[in-house]
Amino acid sequence: MYFKDKRFVAFGKHVQELRRERGVEIKDIVANTTLSVKDVTAIELGAKNFGFSTLLELAKGLEVTPSQLLDMDFQV
């Protein structure tokens, strides 16, 4: 499913910033989680709606807590 919701795009940019700040490459996330390159790329582009288990896997791959992953400003 493809989304262009501003909230998904903002979250994706936040994920990408966290990943770069931490020096983590997409391949590192894929190696340490059940996520694929396609999954991570789609999340970073704001093009993927995902569930709680994906959020947990993404946090694991970035070596942050889920609350750190969600610590951003966005309108709901």
Secondary structure by P-SEA (a helix, b strand, c coil): cccccaaaaaaaaaaaaaaaaacccaaaaaacccccaaaaaaaaaccccccaaaaaaaaaaacccccccccccccc
